């Protein structure tokens, strides 16, 4: 049997991969140090700083996420882990406080990539669009209101009200979704898969594991 001839790798492929890795590493540094949260913006800014103009060399969001975790392991140290623990403590308290809204923890605090620029992000659920505003006002919580776009599929996106406030210097970010979203999570902006979510019990378990 004749052995298959292995296809040789073109030098241009190696150069492209090297540039993707360099952009991913620089984007991870910008995200971690400057608090950038728009991965596309971070990629473009990193490419510009490195003098790479061909957008075909831009890394995927998943590559940025991997580079960010590598950067945090190298430079985050105990200080970042202590801040992550505090964020998770705040998350557990917030999940209890907003219990009537079927809250779910999402984002960097849940997956462990949070840093000093991160907020505790919760998805709350209610079919009453005014219920969360009334609740915040009743408890005297000052907040900023914004709009956030989330995707349900590659072709379907929707805008929702979101609210930001500070709890003991920890930023908290709330997005109000309909009750139907409990059955179908929005898509993650990084990998396009349904968002990972955690209820109070899961968040408490996560906090206990980090304490151990």
Secondary structure, DSSP 4 states (H G I P E B T S, - for coil): -PPPPPPPPPHHHHHHHHHHHHHHHHHHHHHHHH----HHHHHHHHHHHHT---GGGPPPHHHHHHHHHHHHHHHTHHHHHHHHHHHHHHHHHHHHHTGGG--EEESHHHHT---TT--EEEEEE-S-TTHHHHHHHHTT---EEEEEEEEEETTEEEEEEEEEEEETTEEEEEEEE-GGGGTSPPBPTTTSSBPP-B-HHHHHHHHHHHH-
